[in-house]
Amino acid sequence: MNNGEVSGEDERRTSKSLFRTPSGTPEIRANAVYTISEACEILRISEATARRLVKVGVLKSGRVGRSHRFLGIHLLDALYPSDENW
């Protein structure tokens, strides 16, 4: 988009690059990759809590260097656990 136009998808992104619903809540996309700060904003937890949940296996993450990255599907799993995980 050469003339400064913003597509509908880009329009919904914030400075933290999270997609938002019209009501302003973060939208979790199953195949999207999130940083730890984005995951914490979505889950409404602190970074220390997120790291603790990763350590005990409740929240799955991958590592890129020393940073954690989270797939949206894993955030959804943390929000809506199945009976087999409990």
Buried (B, 14 or more C-beta within 10 A) or exposed (E): EEEEEEEEEEEBEEEEEBBBEEEEEBEBBEEBEBBBEBBBBBBEBEEEEBBEBBEEEBBBBEEEEEEBBBBBBBBBBBEEEEEEEE
